Amino acid sequence: MAKSKGARIVITLECSNKTGDFSKKRKPGVFRYTTTKNRRNTPNRIELKKFCPNCNQHCLFKEIK
């Protein structure tokens, strides 16, 4: 029987840069990262600055369901 991970859960981070300027984008679509967080230490949704290859720059990524 496998052990449970406890308070750590897998979350998805999505690029929040929703600008209409598609000339600067490399390709259309939404870019997402997956990571884990500790539910006890950070009960709220997290926001991280990460590189978005669609926007070709560092953008704010927000946690989604």
mmJSON file of the N, C-alpha and C atoms, coordinates in Angstrom:
{"data_MODEL":{"atom_site":{
"group_PDB":["ATOM","ATOM","ATOM","ATOM","ATOM","ATOM","ATOM","ATOM","ATOM","ATOM","ATOM","ATOM","ATOM","ATOM","ATOM","ATOM","ATOM","ATOM","ATOM","ATOM","ATOM","ATOM","ATOM","ATOM","ATOM","ATOM","ATOM","ATOM","ATOM","ATOM","ATOM","ATOM","ATOM","ATOM","ATOM","ATOM","ATOM","ATOM","ATOM","ATOM","ATOM","ATOM","ATOM","ATOM","ATOM","ATOM","ATOM","ATOM","ATOM","ATOM","ATOM","ATOM","ATOM","ATOM","ATOM","ATOM","ATOM","ATOM","ATOM","ATOM","ATOM","ATOM","ATOM","ATOM","ATOM","ATOM","ATOM","ATOM","ATOM","ATOM","ATOM","ATOM","ATOM","ATOM","ATOM","ATOM","ATOM","ATOM","ATOM","ATOM","ATOM","ATOM","ATOM","ATOM","ATOM","ATOM","ATOM","ATOM","ATOM","ATOM","ATOM","ATOM","ATOM","ATOM","ATOM","ATOM","ATOM","ATOM","ATOM","ATOM","ATOM","ATOM","ATOM","ATOM","ATOM","ATOM","ATOM","ATOM","ATOM","ATOM","ATOM","ATOM","ATOM","ATOM","ATOM","ATOM","ATOM","ATOM","ATOM","ATOM","ATOM","ATOM","ATOM","ATOM","ATOM","ATOM","ATOM","ATOM","ATOM","ATOM","ATOM","ATOM","ATOM","ATOM","ATOM","ATOM","ATOM","ATOM","ATOM","ATOM","ATOM","ATOM","ATOM","ATOM","ATOM","ATOM","ATOM","ATOM","ATOM","ATOM","ATOM","ATOM","ATOM","ATOM","ATOM","ATOM","ATOM","ATOM","ATOM","ATOM","ATOM","ATOM","ATOM","ATOM","ATOM","ATOM","ATOM","ATOM","ATOM","ATOM","ATOM","ATOM","ATOM","ATOM","ATOM","ATOM","ATOM","ATOM","ATOM","ATOM","ATOM","ATOM","ATOM","ATOM","ATOM","ATOM","ATOM","ATOM","ATOM","ATOM","ATOM","ATOM","ATOM","ATOM","ATOM"],
"id":[1,2,3,4,5,6,7,8,9,10,11,12,13,14,15,16,17,18,19,20,21,22,23,24,25,26,27,28,29,30,31,32,33,34,35,36,37,38,39,40,41,42,43,44,45,46,47,48,49,50,51,52,53,54,55,56,57,58,59,60,61,62,63,64,65,66,67,68,69,70,71,72,73,74,75,76,77,78,79,80,81,82,83,84,85,86,87,88,89,90,91,92,93,94,95,96,97,98,99,100,101,102,103,104,105,106,107,108,109,110,111,112,113,114,115,116,117,118,119,120,121,122,123,124,125,126,127,128,129,130,131,132,133,134,135,136,137,138,139,140,141,142,143,144,145,146,147,148,149,150,151,152,153,154,155,156,157,158,159,160,161,162,163,164,165,166,167,168,169,170,171,172,173,174,175,176,177,178,179,180,181,182,183,184,185,186,187,188,189,190,191,192,193,194,195],
"type_symbol":["N","C","C","N","C","C","N","C","C","N","C","C","N","C","C","N","C","C","N","C","C","N","C","C","N","C","C","N","C","C","N","C","C","N","C","C","N","C","C","N","C","C","N","C","C","N","C","C","N","C","C","N","C","C","N","C","C","N","C","C","N","C","C","N","C","C","N","C","C","N","C","C","N","C","C","N","C","C","N","C","C","N","C","C","N","C","C","N","C","C","N","C","C","N","C","C","N","C","C","N","C","C","N","C","C","N","C","C","N","C","C","N","C","C","N","C","C","N","C","C","N","C","C","N","C","C","N","C","C","N","C","C","N","C","C","N","C","C","N","C","C","N","C","C","N","C","C","N","C","C","N","C","C","N","C","C","N","C","C","N","C","C","N","C","C","N","C","C","N","C","C","N","C","C","N","C","C","N","C","C","N","C","C","N","C","C","N","C","C","N","C","C","N","C","C"],
"label_atom_id":["N","CA","C","N","CA","C","N","CA","C","N","CA","C","N","CA","C","N","CA","C","N","CA","C","N","CA","C","N","CA","C","N","CA","C","N","CA","C","N","CA","C","N","CA","C","N","CA","C","N","CA","C","N","CA","C","N","CA","C","N","CA","C","N","CA","C","N","CA","C","N","CA","C","N","CA","C","N","CA","C","N","CA","C","N","CA","C","N","CA","C","N","CA","C","N","CA","C","N","CA","C","N","CA","C","N","CA","C","N","CA","C","N","CA","C","N","CA","C","N","CA","C","N","CA","C","N","CA","C","N","CA","C","N","CA","C","N","CA","C","N","CA","C","N","CA","C","N","CA","C","N","CA","C","N","CA","C","N","CA","C","N","CA","C","N","CA","C","N","CA","C","N","CA","C","N","CA","C","N","CA","C","N","CA","C","N","CA","C","N","CA","C","N","CA","C","N","CA","C","N","CA","C","N","CA","C","N","CA","C","N","CA","C","N","CA","C","N","CA","C","N","CA","C","N","CA","C"],
"label_alt_id":[null,null,null,null,null,null,null,null,null,null,null,null,null,null,null,null,null,null,null,null,null,null,null,null,null,null,null,null,null,null,null,null,null,null,null,null,null,null,null,null,null,null,null,null,null,null,null,null,null,null,null,null,null,null,null,null,null,null,null,null,null,null,null,null,null,null,null,null,null,null,null,null,null,null,null,null,null,null,null,null,null,null,null,null,null,null,null,null,null,null,null,null,null,null,null,null,null,null,null,null,null,null,null,null,null,null,null,null,null,null,null,null,null,null,null,null,null,null,null,null,null,null,null,null,null,null,null,null,null,null,null,null,null,null,null,null,null,null,null,null,null,null,null,null,null,null,null,null,null,null,null,null,null,null,null,null,null,null,null,null,null,null,null,null,null,null,null,null,null,null,null,null,null,null,null,null,null,null,null,null,null,null,null,null,null,null,null,null,null,null,null,null,null,null,null],
"label_comp_id":["MET","MET","MET","ALA","ALA","ALA","LYS","LYS","LYS","SER","SER","SER","LYS","LYS","LYS","GLY","GLY","GLY","ALA","ALA","ALA","ARG","ARG","ARG","ILE","ILE","ILE","VAL","VAL","VAL","ILE","ILE","ILE","THR","THR","THR","LEU","LEU","LEU","GLU","GLU","GLU","CYS","CYS","CYS","SER","SER","SER","ASN","ASN","ASN","LYS","LYS","LYS","THR","THR","THR","GLY","GLY","GLY","ASP","ASP","ASP","PHE","PHE","PHE","SER","SER","SER","LYS","LYS","LYS","LYS","LYS","LYS","ARG","ARG","ARG","LYS","LYS","LYS","PRO","PRO","PRO","GLY","GLY","GLY","VAL","VAL","VAL","PHE","PHE","PHE","ARG","ARG","ARG","TYR","TYR","TYR","THR","THR","THR","THR","THR","THR","THR","THR","THR","LYS","LYS","LYS","ASN","ASN","ASN","ARG","ARG","ARG","ARG","ARG","ARG","ASN","ASN","ASN","THR","THR","THR","PRO","PRO","PRO","ASN","ASN","ASN","ARG","ARG","ARG","ILE","ILE","ILE","GLU","GLU","GLU","LEU","LEU","LEU","LYS","LYS","LYS","LYS","LYS","LYS","PHE","PHE","PHE","CYS","CYS","CYS","PRO","PRO","PRO","ASN","ASN","ASN","CYS","CYS","CYS","ASN","ASN","ASN","GLN","GLN","GLN","HIS","HIS","HIS","CYS","CYS","CYS","LEU","LEU","LEU","PHE","PHE","PHE","LYS","LYS","LYS","GLU","GLU","GLU","ILE","ILE","ILE","LYS","LYS","LYS"],
"label_asym_id":["A","A","A","A","A","A","A","A","A","A","A","A","A","A","A","A","A","A","A","A","A","A","A","A","A","A","A","A","A","A","A","A","A","A","A","A","A","A","A","A","A","A","A","A","A","A","A","A","A","A","A","A","A","A","A","A","A","A","A","A","A","A","A","A","A","A","A","A","A","A","A","A","A","A","A","A","A","A","A","A","A","A","A","A","A","A","A","A","A","A","A","A","A","A","A","A","A","A","A","A","A","A","A","A","A","A","A","A","A","A","A","A","A","A","A","A","A","A","A","A","A","A","A","A","A","A","A","A","A","A","A","A","A","A","A","A","A","A","A","A","A","A","A","A","A","A","A","A","A","A","A","A","A","A","A","A","A","A","A","A","A","A","A","A","A","A","A","A","A","A","A","A","A","A","A","A","A","A","A","A","A","A","A","A","A","A","A","A","A","A","A","A","A","A","A"],
"label_entity_id":["1","1","1","1","1","1","1","1","1","1","1","1","1","1","1","1","1","1","1","1","1","1","1","1","1","1","1","1","1","1","1","1","1","1","1","1","1","1","1","1","1","1","1","1","1","1","1","1","1","1","1","1","1","1","1","1","1","1","1","1","1","1","1","1","1","1","1","1","1","1","1","1","1","1","1","1","1","1","1","1","1","1","1","1","1","1","1","1","1","1","1","1","1","1","1","1","1","1","1","1","1","1","1","1","1","1","1","1","1","1","1","1","1","1","1","1","1","1","1","1","1","1","1","1","1","1","1","1","1","1","1","1","1","1","1","1","1","1","1","1","1","1","1","1","1","1","1","1","1","1","1","1","1","1","1","1","1","1","1","1","1","1","1","1","1","1","1","1","1","1","1","1","1","1","1","1","1","1","1","1","1","1","1","1","1","1","1","1","1","1","1","1","1","1","1"],
"label_seq_id":[1,1,1,2,2,2,3,3,3,4,4,4,5,5,5,6,6,6,7,7,7,8,8,8,9,9,9,10,10,10,11,11,11,12,12,12,13,13,13,14,14,14,15,15,15,16,16,16,17,17,17,18,18,18,19,19,19,20,20,20,21,21,21,22,22,22,23,23,23,24,24,24,25,25,25,26,26,26,27,27,27,28,28,28,29,29,29,30,30,30,31,31,31,32,32,32,33,33,33,34,34,34,35,35,35,36,36,36,37,37,37,38,38,38,39,39,39,40,40,40,41,41,41,42,42,42,43,43,43,44,44,44,45,45,45,46,46,46,47,47,47,48,48,48,49,49,49,50,50,50,51,51,51,52,52,52,53,53,53,54,54,54,55,55,55,56,56,56,57,57,57,58,58,58,59,59,59,60,60,60,61,61,61,62,62,62,63,63,63,64,64,64,65,65,65],
"pdbx_PDB_ins_code":[null,null,null,null,null,null,null,null,null,null,null,null,null,null,null,null,null,null,null,null,null,null,null,null,null,null,null,null,null,null,null,null,null,null,null,null,null,null,null,null,null,null,null,null,null,null,null,null,null,null,null,null,null,null,null,null,null,null,null,null,null,null,null,null,null,null,null,null,null,null,null,null,null,null,null,null,null,null,null,null,null,null,null,null,null,null,null,null,null,null,null,null,null,null,null,null,null,null,null,null,null,null,null,null,null,null,null,null,null,null,null,null,null,null,null,null,null,null,null,null,null,null,null,null,null,null,null,null,null,null,null,null,null,null,null,null,null,null,null,null,null,null,null,null,null,null,null,null,null,null,null,null,null,null,null,null,null,null,null,null,null,null,null,null,null,null,null,null,null,null,null,null,null,null,null,null,null,null,null,null,null,null,null,null,null,null,null,null,null,null,null,null,null,null,null],
"Cartn_x":[0.832,0.0,0.887,0.593,1.4,1.042,2.056,1.826,1.18,0.355,-0.246,0.767,0.598,1.515,1.295,0.201,-0.054,-0.639,0.011,-0.527,-0.103,0.802,1.271,0.291,-0.095,-1.018,-0.419,-0.851,-0.412,-1.326,-0.726,-1.499,-1.072,-1.9,-1.603,-1.51,-0.442,-0.242,-0.457,-1.267,-1.577,-1.138,-0.633,-0.175,-1.362,-1.179,-2.269,-2.184,-1.199,-1.041,-2.022,-3.155,-4.214,-4.289,-3.153,-3.166,-3.601,-4.153,-4.633,-3.573,-2.33,-1.262,-0.656,-1.163,-0.7,0.512,0.935,2.103,3.388,3.416,4.603,4.65,3.518,3.467,4.138,4.701,5.307,4.248,3.296,2.237,0.985,-0.192,-1.411,-1.601,-2.365,-2.674,-2.326,-2.556,-2.308,-1.213,-0.26,0.833,0.596,0.86,0.634,1.823,2.083,3.072,2.331,2.909,2.383,3.459,3.059,3.969,3.203,3.883,3.222,3.326,2.39,2.445,1.959,2.357,1.917,0.614,-0.427,-1.759,-1.821,-1.065,-1.099,-0.378,0.755,1.533,0.955,0.405,-0.153,-1.567,-2.55,-3.93,-4.535,-4.024,-4.556,-3.924,-4.487,-3.924,-2.622,-1.638,-0.329,-0.16,0.746,1.097,2.614,3.17,4.611,4.962,6.138,6.634,7.502,7.095,7.824,7.892,8.758,8.903,7.787,7.145,6.1,6.649,6.8,7.313,6.34,5.05,4.092,4.261,4.47,4.655,6.113,7.015,8.453,8.996,8.452,8.915,8.457,8.954,8.525,7.179,6.205,4.844,4.401,3.31,2.715,1.851,2.126,1.341,0.506,-0.802,-1.733,-2.226,-2.509,-3.031,-4.469,-4.765,-6.129,-6.593,-7.875,-8.413,-8.025],
"Cartn_y":[-1.168,0.0,1.245,2.213,3.421,4.408,5.16,6.211,7.406,8.131,9.34,10.479,11.448,12.579,13.562,13.46,14.367,15.676,16.773,18.096,18.617,17.928,18.41,17.991,18.979,18.72,19.25,18.68,19.122,20.243,21.356,22.503,22.835,23.594,24.042,25.558,26.076,27.517,27.906,28.946,29.396,30.837,31.146,32.505,33.466,34.567,35.523,36.671,36.65,37.709,37.467,38.152,37.959,39.144,39.695,40.853,40.44,41.36,41.08,41.251,41.561,41.783,40.44,39.857,38.533,38.616,39.832,39.939,39.6,39.811,39.513,38.064,37.364,35.969,35.064,33.993,33.008,32.111,31.675,30.788,31.048,30.808,31.026,29.927,30.236,29.249,29.72,28.858,29.159,28.229,28.782,27.968,27.723,26.487,26.104,25.344,25.548,24.785,23.968,22.84,22.092,22.035,22.144,22.118,21.624,21.55,21.141,22.265,22.266,23.23,22.544,23.082,22.581,23.285,22.525,23.071,23.762,23.285,23.886,25.23,25.35,26.586,27.671,27.305,28.277,27.872,28.194,27.798,28.611,29.829,30.668,30.28,30.8,30.551,31.321,30.68,31.312,31.934,32.919,33.589,33.632,33.169,33.13,33.775,34.41,34.92,33.85,33.387,32.36,32.756,32.074,32.382,31.744,32.534,32.046,32.052,30.876,30.855,31.438,31.498,32.118,33.633,34.234,35.68,36.079,35.113,35.319,36.274,36.193,37.022,36.406,36.944,36.487,37.132,36.31,36.77,36.232,36.766,36.303,35.093,33.97,32.755,32.584,32.358,32.218,30.787,30.363,29.002,28.913,27.817,27.565,26.244,25.953,24.694,23.549],
"Cartn_z":[0.0,0.0,0.0,-0.85,-0.973,0.127,0.544,1.533,0.857,1.609,1.055,1.138,0.273,0.219,1.362,2.06,3.172,2.699,3.081,2.791,1.421,0.725,-0.578,-1.674,-2.505,-3.601,-4.9,-6.008,-7.324,-7.78,-8.253,-8.73,-10.148,-10.851,-12.204,-12.2,-12.82,-12.943,-14.398,-14.628,-15.976,-16.165,-17.351,-17.661,-17.579,-16.878,-16.704,-17.701,-18.587,-19.579,-20.717,-20.697,-21.683,-22.643,-23.046,-23.937,-25.329,-26.066,-27.404,-28.477,-28.09,-29.06,-29.462,-30.536,-30.964,-31.871,-32.273,-33.142,-32.396,-31.073,-30.275,-29.833,-29.912,-29.471,-30.478,-29.997,-30.879,-31.496,-30.673,-31.147,-30.324,-30.869,-30.086,-29.06,-28.022,-27.005,-25.618,-24.648,-23.237,-22.75,-21.995,-21.47,-19.987,-19.534,-18.147,-17.589,-16.313,-15.558,-14.506,-14.101,-12.962,-11.901,-10.655,-9.523,-8.31,-7.169,-5.932,-4.913,-3.987,-2.889,-1.624,-0.489,0.795,1.16,1.298,1.569,2.927,3.903,5.247,5.291,4.607,4.653,3.758,2.599,1.661,1.285,2.12,1.813,0.669,0.421,-0.653,-1.985,-3.056,-4.38,-4.53,-5.168,-5.287,-6.667,-6.739,-7.984,-8.064,-9.182,-9.377,-10.709,-10.777,-12.046,-12.671,-13.866,-14.588,-16.053,-16.815,-18.224,-19.035,-19.892,-20.782,-22.204,-22.823,-24.189,-25.211,-24.905,-25.82,-25.846,-24.685,-24.586,-24.799,-24.697,-24.842,-23.781,-22.578,-21.46,-20.152,-19.042,-17.727,-17.407,-17.06,-16.775,-15.425,-14.951,-13.71,-14.008,-13.308,-13.467,-12.224,-12.404,-11.288,-11.212,-9.993,-9.752,-10.231,-10.952,-11.393,-10.806,-10.909,-10.391,-11.268],
"occupancy":[1.0,1.0,1.0,1.0,1.0,1.0,1.0,1.0,1.0,1.0,1.0,1.0,1.0,1.0,1.0,1.0,1.0,1.0,1.0,1.0,1.0,1.0,1.0,1.0,1.0,1.0,1.0,1.0,1.0,1.0,1.0,1.0,1.0,1.0,1.0,1.0,1.0,1.0,1.0,1.0,1.0,1.0,1.0,1.0,1.0,1.0,1.0,1.0,1.0,1.0,1.0,1.0,1.0,1.0,1.0,1.0,1.0,1.0,1.0,1.0,1.0,1.0,1.0,1.0,1.0,1.0,1.0,1.0,1.0,1.0,1.0,1.0,1.0,1.0,1.0,1.0,1.0,1.0,1.0,1.0,1.0,1.0,1.0,1.0,1.0,1.0,1.0,1.0,1.0,1.0,1.0,1.0,1.0,1.0,1.0,1.0,1.0,1.0,1.0,1.0,1.0,1.0,1.0,1.0,1.0,1.0,1.0,1.0,1.0,1.0,1.0,1.0,1.0,1.0,1.0,1.0,1.0,1.0,1.0,1.0,1.0,1.0,1.0,1.0,1.0,1.0,1.0,1.0,1.0,1.0,1.0,1.0,1.0,1.0,1.0,1.0,1.0,1.0,1.0,1.0,1.0,1.0,1.0,1.0,1.0,1.0,1.0,1.0,1.0,1.0,1.0,1.0,1.0,1.0,1.0,1.0,1.0,1.0,1.0,1.0,1.0,1.0,1.0,1.0,1.0,1.0,1.0,1.0,1.0,1.0,1.0,1.0,1.0,1.0,1.0,1.0,1.0,1.0,1.0,1.0,1.0,1.0,1.0,1.0,1.0,1.0,1.0,1.0,1.0,1.0,1.0,1.0,1.0,1.0,1.0],
"B_iso_or_equiv":[0.0,0.0,0.0,0.0,0.0,0.0,0.0,0.0,0.0,0.0,0.0,0.0,0.0,0.0,0.0,0.0,0.0,0.0,0.0,0.0,0.0,0.0,0.0,0.0,0.0,0.0,0.0,0.0,0.0,0.0,0.0,0.0,0.0,0.0,0.0,0.0,0.0,0.0,0.0,0.0,0.0,0.0,0.0,0.0,0.0,0.0,0.0,0.0,0.0,0.0,0.0,0.0,0.0,0.0,0.0,0.0,0.0,0.0,0.0,0.0,0.0,0.0,0.0,0.0,0.0,0.0,0.0,0.0,0.0,0.0,0.0,0.0,0.0,0.0,0.0,0.0,0.0,0.0,0.0,0.0,0.0,0.0,0.0,0.0,0.0,0.0,0.0,0.0,0.0,0.0,0.0,0.0,0.0,0.0,0.0,0.0,0.0,0.0,0.0,0.0,0.0,0.0,0.0,0.0,0.0,0.0,0.0,0.0,0.0,0.0,0.0,0.0,0.0,0.0,0.0,0.0,0.0,0.0,0.0,0.0,0.0,0.0,0.0,0.0,0.0,0.0,0.0,0.0,0.0,0.0,0.0,0.0,0.0,0.0,0.0,0.0,0.0,0.0,0.0,0.0,0.0,0.0,0.0,0.0,0.0,0.0,0.0,0.0,0.0,0.0,0.0,0.0,0.0,0.0,0.0,0.0,0.0,0.0,0.0,0.0,0.0,0.0,0.0,0.0,0.0,0.0,0.0,0.0,0.0,0.0,0.0,0.0,0.0,0.0,0.0,0.0,0.0,0.0,0.0,0.0,0.0,0.0,0.0,0.0,0.0,0.0,0.0,0.0,0.0,0.0,0.0,0.0,0.0,0.0,0.0],
"pdbx_formal_charge":[null,null,null,null,null,null,null,null,null,null,null,null,null,null,null,null,null,null,null,null,null,null,null,null,null,null,null,null,null,null,null,null,null,null,null,null,null,null,null,null,null,null,null,null,null,null,null,null,null,null,null,null,null,null,null,null,null,null,null,null,null,null,null,null,null,null,null,null,null,null,null,null,null,null,null,null,null,null,null,null,null,null,null,null,null,null,null,null,null,null,null,null,null,null,null,null,null,null,null,null,null,null,null,null,null,null,null,null,null,null,null,null,null,null,null,null,null,null,null,null,null,null,null,null,null,null,null,null,null,null,null,null,null,null,null,null,null,null,null,null,null,null,null,null,null,null,null,null,null,null,null,null,null,null,null,null,null,null,null,null,null,null,null,null,null,null,null,null,null,null,null,null,null,null,null,null,null,null,null,null,null,null,null,null,null,null,null,null,null,null,null,null,null,null,null],
"auth_seq_id":[1,1,1,2,2,2,3,3,3,4,4,4,5,5,5,6,6,6,7,7,7,8,8,8,9,9,9,10,10,10,11,11,11,12,12,12,13,13,13,14,14,14,15,15,15,16,16,16,17,17,17,18,18,18,19,19,19,20,20,20,21,21,21,22,22,22,23,23,23,24,24,24,25,25,25,26,26,26,27,27,27,28,28,28,29,29,29,30,30,30,31,31,31,32,32,32,33,33,33,34,34,34,35,35,35,36,36,36,37,37,37,38,38,38,39,39,39,40,40,40,41,41,41,42,42,42,43,43,43,44,44,44,45,45,45,46,46,46,47,47,47,48,48,48,49,49,49,50,50,50,51,51,51,52,52,52,53,53,53,54,54,54,55,55,55,56,56,56,57,57,57,58,58,58,59,59,59,60,60,60,61,61,61,62,62,62,63,63,63,64,64,64,65,65,65],
"auth_comp_id":["MET","MET","MET","ALA","ALA","ALA","LYS","LYS","LYS","SER","SER","SER","LYS","LYS","LYS","GLY","GLY","GLY","ALA","ALA","ALA","ARG","ARG","ARG","ILE","ILE","ILE","VAL","VAL","VAL","ILE","ILE","ILE","THR","THR","THR","LEU","LEU","LEU","GLU","GLU","GLU","CYS","CYS","CYS","SER","SER","SER","ASN","ASN","ASN","LYS","LYS","LYS","THR","THR","THR","GLY","GLY","GLY","ASP","ASP","ASP","PHE","PHE","PHE","SER","SER","SER","LYS","LYS","LYS","LYS","LYS","LYS","ARG","ARG","ARG","LYS","LYS","LYS","PRO","PRO","PRO","GLY","GLY","GLY","VAL","VAL","VAL","PHE","PHE","PHE","ARG","ARG","ARG","TYR","TYR","TYR","THR","THR","THR","THR","THR","THR","THR","THR","THR","LYS","LYS","LYS","ASN","ASN","ASN","ARG","ARG","ARG","ARG","ARG","ARG","ASN","ASN","ASN","THR","THR","THR","PRO","PRO","PRO","ASN","ASN","ASN","ARG","ARG","ARG","ILE","ILE","ILE","GLU","GLU","GLU","LEU","LEU","LEU","LYS","LYS","LYS","LYS","LYS","LYS","PHE","PHE","PHE","CYS","CYS","CYS","PRO","PRO","PRO","ASN","ASN","ASN","CYS","CYS","CYS","ASN","ASN","ASN","GLN","GLN","GLN","HIS","HIS","HIS","CYS","CYS","CYS","LEU","LEU","LEU","PHE","PHE","PHE","LYS","LYS","LYS","GLU","GLU","GLU","ILE","ILE","ILE","LYS","LYS","LYS"],
"auth_asym_id":["A","A","A","A","A","A","A","A","A","A","A","A","A","A","A","A","A","A","A","A","A","A","A","A","A","A","A","A","A","A","A","A","A","A","A","A","A","A","A","A","A","A","A","A","A","A","A","A","A","A","A","A","A","A","A","A","A","A","A","A","A","A","A","A","A","A","A","A","A","A","A","A","A","A","A","A","A","A","A","A","A","A","A","A","A","A","A","A","A","A","A","A","A","A","A","A","A","A","A","A","A","A","A","A","A","A","A","A","A","A","A","A","A","A","A","A","A","A","A","A","A","A","A","A","A","A","A","A","A","A","A","A","A","A","A","A","A","A","A","A","A","A","A","A","A","A","A","A","A","A","A","A","A","A","A","A","A","A","A","A","A","A","A","A","A","A","A","A","A","A","A","A","A","A","A","A","A","A","A","A","A","A","A","A","A","A","A","A","A","A","A","A","A","A","A"],
"auth_atom_id":["N","CA","C","N","CA","C","N","CA","C","N","CA","C","N","CA","C","N","CA","C","N","CA","C","N","CA","C","N","CA","C","N","CA","C","N","CA","C","N","CA","C","N","CA","C","N","CA","C","N","CA","C","N","CA","C","N","CA","C","N","CA","C","N","CA","C","N","CA","C","N","CA","C","N","CA","C","N","CA","C","N","CA","C","N","CA","C","N","CA","C","N","CA","C","N","CA","C","N","CA","C","N","CA","C","N","CA","C","N","CA","C","N","CA","C","N","CA","C","N","CA","C","N","CA","C","N","CA","C","N","CA","C","N","CA","C","N","CA","C","N","CA","C","N","CA","C","N","CA","C","N","CA","C","N","CA","C","N","CA","C","N","CA","C","N","CA","C","N","CA","C","N","CA","C","N","CA","C","N","CA","C","N","CA","C","N","CA","C","N","CA","C","N","CA","C","N","CA","C","N","CA","C","N","CA","C","N","CA","C","N","CA","C","N","CA","C","N","CA","C","N","CA","C","N","CA","C"],
"pdbx_PDB_model_num":[1,1,1,1,1,1,1,1,1,1,1,1,1,1,1,1,1,1,1,1,1,1,1,1,1,1,1,1,1,1,1,1,1,1,1,1,1,1,1,1,1,1,1,1,1,1,1,1,1,1,1,1,1,1,1,1,1,1,1,1,1,1,1,1,1,1,1,1,1,1,1,1,1,1,1,1,1,1,1,1,1,1,1,1,1,1,1,1,1,1,1,1,1,1,1,1,1,1,1,1,1,1,1,1,1,1,1,1,1,1,1,1,1,1,1,1,1,1,1,1,1,1,1,1,1,1,1,1,1,1,1,1,1,1,1,1,1,1,1,1,1,1,1,1,1,1,1,1,1,1,1,1,1,1,1,1,1,1,1,1,1,1,1,1,1,1,1,1,1,1,1,1,1,1,1,1,1,1,1,1,1,1,1,1,1,1,1,1,1,1,1,1,1,1,1]
}}}
